[in-house]
Amino acid sequence: MQIILEVPDRPGEKLQQLGEQLPETLERLLQDIPTPETISYQEDRQIIGNDS
């Protein structure tokens, strides 16, 4: 998949330095970002936990 992004110069330079490692680096970083389903589940647990 190809995605085109516009980023400020400083982050763009850092991304460019990653070169061929960029896809792997993005994949690792994205694993740390909660998905909307995970966020919803965590909010439900907090609500349930507050009622106990």
C-alpha angles and dihedrals in degrees: 000000000000121000124180117209133181112216134170117269099257097052089039091057091050091049091048091053089059089064111168091003091066097092092050092045092050091048092053092047093048091054088064094054112089116236119233089255091054092048091050091048091050091050090051090052090050091051092048091045092052092054093055 
